[in-house]
Amino acid sequence: MSQQILNLVEQPFLKGNVDKFDIGDTVDVHTKIQEGVKERIQIFSGTVIAKSGSGTREMFVVRRIVGGEGVERKFPVHSPRIEKIDVKRRSVVRRAKLYFLRERSGKSVRLRERRV
């Protein structure tokens, strides 16, 4: 009963046009950034290494390498700050969480591409 009520409350806040993406996909996340009175779009590009939650609490983690350092950022899927999510490349993975990529560098970070 309480789960049904929670679903009814969350329904208006869910985005209807969320792009389908999976673990291991390389994505571009277009995020709205507020700078003073101006608002601009910033793109964070990387590999999705984890997804968690459901409903309005659904989150995903994107990892990329910047200047030899690994940078991870966690995004809420249904946030109004996220403009869109572009899938650039789909990869074959056998795990739900790709945390093992944190210890890797160079060519060993690459994932095999999924044929459509």
N, C-alpha and C positions, 0 to 999 in steps of 0.2 A: 504494500500500500504506500509506504513512504517513498519508495523508489519511483512510483508512478507520479506522485506529487512533485518530486524533484525533477523528473523529466518534463513535466508541464511548465515548471518555473524556468527551466533552462532553455526551452524551445525557442523563444524569441531572440535569444542571444547567439544561437548557432548560425554560422555562415552556411548558405546553401550552395555556394559555388566553389567549394574547396577542391583543389586539384588532387588527384590520386597520386600518392608517392609512397615508396616503401623504404625499408632499411637498405642502405648501400647505394641509393640513388644519389647522383650529384645534382644539386638543386641551386637555384638562385632565389634567395628570399628578398623580396622588395619590401623594405620597412620604411614607414613614415618617421622622419626625424624632425623634431621641433627645434628651431634655432631662433630664439627671440620671437618675433612675430611671423617669421617665415617658416614654411614647412617644405621639406624636400624629401625625395625618395633616395634611400641608401640601399645598395645591393650587397648582401652577404652571400658569398658563393662557397659551397663546400659539400662534403659528403654527410648524409644523414646516418648517424651512428646509433641512434636510439629513438624510440617512441614510447610514450607512457600516458596513462590516464584515459578518460573517456568523457564524452560530452563536452562541456565548456572547459573542463580541466585537462583536455588533451594537449600534450606537449611533445616537441621533438627537438633533438640535439643535432646541431650541424657543426662539423669539424673541418678546419682548413689549416694550411701551413702558411704563415706569414713571416718572412724574414728568417726562416729556419726554426721558428717556434710554432708549436701547435696552439691554435686558438679554437675554443669551443664556445658556442652560444646556444642557449636554450630559448625556444620560441613557443608561445601558445598558438595553437592552430587557429582558433576562432577569435583572435585578438583583432580589434578594429585598427590597430597600428600596422598590421601586415596587409599590404596592398595585394600581393599575389605571390604564388610560389611556382616558379618555372622549373620543370624537370629537364635537365640538359642531357643526362646519361643514366641509363638503368644498368644495374650490376647484378650478378649472380652472387647471392650470399646464402649461407646455411645456418645463420645464427640470428637471433632477435636483437642482440646487442653487440656492437662491433667495438667494444672497449679495448680489444687487443691491438687496435690500430694506434693507440696512444704510445706504445713502446716501439713502434716501427718508424722507419724514416727511409726516404729515397724511393727506389723502385718497389720495395716490398709493401708499400702503402697502397699500390694500385690494386683495383678489384677487376675481376673478369667481366666484360660487358655481356649483357643479356641480349640474345637475338630475339627479335620480335616476330 
